[in-house]
């Protein structure tokens, strides 16, 4: 049984930093791309960042230079370091991966950026 569990998030002032973490179990973690998505109220879910098994990252233009995705294959963990946060980063953030069997999502964690 595959489980994806996020942690972190919360309320932060503009310009601040937050770190999200995700642990996936039940998959060959190091073989697959890990993704962070977000969904703001009234908007579609969007891909924020992804990282391949070998560690190559990709970012949405809106977060380039501010967010950093990383993974630790020994711990089946992926993190998203978010710096210089903006109010428009407010959303529920989801960890995601997919393998040959299916696609798997965490429960989501709320990030609110507000003064």
BELSUL-V790363 format. One record per residue. N is the residue number from 1. PSI is psi in whole degrees, -180 to 180 (none if undefined). D_CENTER is the distance of its C-alpha to the mean C-alpha in Angstrom with 2 decimals. Layout:
n={N & N}
psi={PSI & PSI}
d_center={D_CENTER & D_CENTER}
This chain:
n={1 & 2 & 3 & 4 & 5 & 6 & 7 & 8 & 9 & 10 & 11 & 12 & 13 & 14 & 15 & 16 & 17 & 18 & 19 & 20 & 21 & 22 & 23 & 24 & 25 & 26 & 27 & 28 & 29 & 30 & 31 & 32 & 33 & 34 & 35 & 36 & 37 & 38 & 39 & 40 & 41 & 42 & 43 & 44 & 45 & 46 & 47 & 48 & 49 & 50 & 51 & 52 & 53 & 54 & 55 & 56 & 57 & 58 & 59 & 60 & 61 & 62 & 63 & 64 & 65 & 66 & 67 & 68 & 69 & 70 & 71 & 72 & 73 & 74 & 75 & 76 & 77 & 78 & 79 & 80 & 81 & 82 & 83 & 84 & 85 & 86 & 87 & 88 & 89 & 90 & 91 & 92 & 93 & 94 & 95 & 96 & 97 & 98 & 99 & 100 & 101 & 102 & 103 & 104 & 105 & 106 & 107 & 108 & 109 & 110 & 111 & 112 & 113 & 114 & 115}
psi={127 & 134 & 137 & 121 & 122 & 157 & 166 & -160 & -175 & -160 & 132 & 148 & 154 & 138 & -11 & -174 & 149 & 156 & 127 & 143 & 153 & 136 & 131 & 134 & 155 & 6 & 158 & 82 & -47 & -8 & -20 & 154 & 138 & 139 & 149 & 125 & 165 & 154 & 116 & 158 & 129 & 5 & 162 & 154 & 136 & 149 & 126 & -48 & 152 & 158 & 129 & 172 & -31 & -4 & 6 & 122 & 156 & 147 & 149 & 149 & -33 & -17 & -3 & 135 & -11 & -36 & 147 & 125 & 142 & 161 & 153 & 100 & -22 & -20 & 6 & 41 & 146 & 143 & 157 & 108 & 122 & 114 & 166 & 48 & 146 & 156 & -33 & -5 & -7 & 124 & 171 & 128 & 135 & 138 & 143 & 144 & 166 & 147 & -165 & -12 & -38 & -172 & 141 & 137 & 146 & -180 & -14 & 149 & 136 & 132 & 123 & 125 & 111 & 147 & none}
d_center={20.87 & 17.16 & 14.95 & 11.20 & 10.78 & 8.24 & 9.93 & 10.32 & 10.37 & 13.87 & 16.35 & 16.77 & 19.43 & 19.02 & 18.83 & 17.20 & 14.18 & 11.52 & 9.36 & 6.60 & 7.38 & 7.40 & 10.77 & 12.10 & 15.88 & 18.47 & 17.29 & 18.39 & 15.03 & 16.25 & 17.50 & 14.52 & 11.73 & 8.20 & 5.82 & 2.86 & 5.76 & 7.65 & 11.28 & 13.89 & 17.29 & 19.49 & 17.13 & 15.66 & 12.10 & 10.83 & 8.71 & 7.07 & 6.68 & 7.87 & 9.96 & 13.20 & 15.06 & 17.08 & 14.40 & 14.75 & 11.87 & 11.81 & 10.77 & 11.83 & 15.05 & 14.17 & 11.82 & 13.77 & 15.45 & 13.42 & 9.84 & 9.68 & 7.52 & 9.68 & 10.72 & 13.77 & 15.50 & 18.14 & 15.95 & 13.74 & 10.78 & 7.64 & 6.61 & 5.41 & 8.89 & 9.74 & 13.48 & 16.16 & 14.46 & 16.29 & 17.29 & 15.83 & 12.26 & 13.18 & 11.34 & 9.85 & 6.06 & 5.66 & 4.79 & 7.60 & 10.40 & 14.03 & 17.30 & 20.92 & 21.23 & 18.47 & 14.95 & 12.92 & 10.55 & 9.72 & 11.64 & 9.17 & 9.38 & 11.34 & 11.10 & 14.60 & 16.06 & 19.80 & 23.00}
